[in-house]
Amino acid sequence: MLKEYRQELHQIPELELDLPKTQTYIKQHLQSLRCELFEPIPSSVVAYFDFGKKDTFAFRSDMDALPVQEQNDLPYKSKHPGCMHACGHDGHMAILLGFAQWVNEQQDLPHNVLLVFQPGEESPGGAKLIVDTGIFEKFHVTSIFGLHLWPSIDKGAVATRPKGQLAQSSEIHVDIEGKTSHVAKAEEGIDAMVAGAHFLLRCYEYEKSIDPGVHRLLKFGLMRSGVVCNSISGHTHMEGTMRVFDPVLFDEIQQNIKRIANEIEQEEKVKIDVQFKNGYPAVINDEALVEKIYQQIPYVHHLEHPEMIAEDFAYYQQALPGVFFFLGTGTGIPLHSDHWDFDEEILTHGVELYKDLIQCL
């Protein structure tokens, strides 16, 4: 059943918040169960199983795919050109559908169950849109759980960690305006390329000054400057990214990048515009819940280090206690790869995890 769910969903990938086929598929497999169905935001599906308890546990799956052309030659490959489930969300949905079938068969559980099928994880952040509807207050949700297939963990292994697991992110866009001139008249120009080089190196020097025990990332991956070899560059454009787990440090890094820009402006006589495009908050797991999970569900491994990837599950954790898990594929094929694939046998481990969470906590 899980394999069938995953392979059928894999063939109909859709993007962002526009998931009509995916939503229809989910509804078709839930409408015969003894649950109430809701659509708090377009393309979403929420299923509520009422066991007459005071509190409710929520379980979330993302639904959206990526604008990637699949290169796998599989009988269940994507039928939508330029679109692919390259991040495992088809597997996440299959797990939640399988869990729904099990919940439907139970006569009693310690908590009511709310299953959240959420669009727009990759963009623009469907989790926040769902939180803002107030649906968690409506159903008295006290905890939320989610997972992500993870290629660098052993096949079928489940892992999490207390506190920070996935990072808060921000894109950095920098434009440096100088003055162009012929290299033979360099004194008449203002070199935006040199200013960009100084800015880059000083940002990296600052990043190295941060406590090495603090998980963070500050890197630039794009730099364009100049037009021809014998002309002083009048403009430099740079793009980078930063990832941290501490919101205070997040603000400090952005302030220091602006400080460095101001210093370079004064030293090089250029004009520098720095813009930040902030992404999702950090995924911060509830410590008390994680410790209880370690005690009650011994096969859940401790994840030694956090990852610098972003996830909008963070918005749920800002609203209520939650824990995010990794489920290993063991393939080593990176997320977002056009060759992404995995053995559907691992999906049973995801269903078992959810069954244990609802019964043991």
Beta strands, then each sheet from edge to edge (+ up, - down):
strand 1: 36-38
strand 2: 45-49
strand 3: 56-62
strand 4: 112-118
strand 5: 141-150
strand 6: 158-160
strand 7: 163-166
strand 8: 168-177
strand 9: 181-182
strand 10: 216-225
strand 11: 231-232
strand 12: 235-244
strand 13: 271-278
strand 14: 283-285
strand 15: 300-302
strand 16: 322-328
sheet 1: 1+ 2- 4+ 3+ 5+ 16+ 6- 15-
sheet 2: 7+ 14-
sheet 3: 10+ 12- 8+ 13-
sheet 4: 9+ 11-
end
